Amino acid sequence: MLFAMIFGGLIGYAFGRFPGFLVGAAIGAFLFQRMKSRLIGKIQSLQNNFVESVFAVMGALCKADGVVTRDEIQLAEAMFERFRLNEEQKAIAREAFNRGKQPDFDLDAELNRFLQNSGRQPAFLQMFLQVQVSAVAADGQVHPAEHEMLVRIARGLGLPESQVDQLEAMLRGAHAGHAGGSPNYSSGQQIEDAYKVLGVSASASDAEIKRAYRKLMSENHPDKLAGRGMPESMREMAEERTREISHAYDVIKDARKQAS
């Protein structure tokens, strides 16, 4: 704000000396506050739209197998708390979730709406898909009907089907880590999943793997996403994503070290 006042004041001074400086400074301060209000309003609108679309699609996804169970409703409620939604956001999320359960819910239209509101930012789209995977796989499993809808959601967002496989692999890695993992898992499935998380093949060079790792970490940095309008309530999930990316990189490095 000080810069805006000084800049406006200098312009005013050039035209009207000291009186012009005062007028210019006042105009600069006014324009700064107006721009700040618009920016805050835009970010708030983006965050509310993010929450609304996330839970509307979640409602449709929970009904993918034909019925929304009490457990799934409780899961949605748990998401409210996990994302630390305020009362206004909880009301938006609850109404959106119920809207998504309706037979006439237009999934494609909702995804397109989110695309427009998010500016098609890749990290935002991936975060959206990550929330959906987490919602239906709290037990570490994704059922066939849910997987099919997740693929449809990914395609609707312009993301490749491999993104679903990547997130499911990331989820399995998280659950294996919490459970301590088994020898067979860590020697086989976990390594395979680690490559999926980084989006590279097992034949990739060490340099290619490092580039993929750094790219993903940069794209998914919580501070960077927050600066683009991601709700602060989603920060925990963004941090989880970066931890899983880092974990996958470590798994691959350890596996290659042992194999050499």
BELVEN-V261637 format. One record per run of one state. SS is the DSSP state (H for helix, E for strand, L for the rest). FROM is the first residue (numbers start at 1). TO is the last residue. If there is no record, write none. Layout:
BEGIN
SS;FROM;TO / SS;FROM;TO
END
This chain:
BEGIN
L;1;1 / H;2;62 / L;63;69 / H;70;82 / L;83;86 / H;87;101 / L;102;106 / H;107;118 / L;119;121 / H;122;136 / L;137;143 / H;144;156 / L;157;161 / H;162;179 / L;180;182 / H;183;198 / L;199;205 / H;206;219 / L;220;221 / H;222;227 / L;228;231 / H;232;259 / L;260;260
END
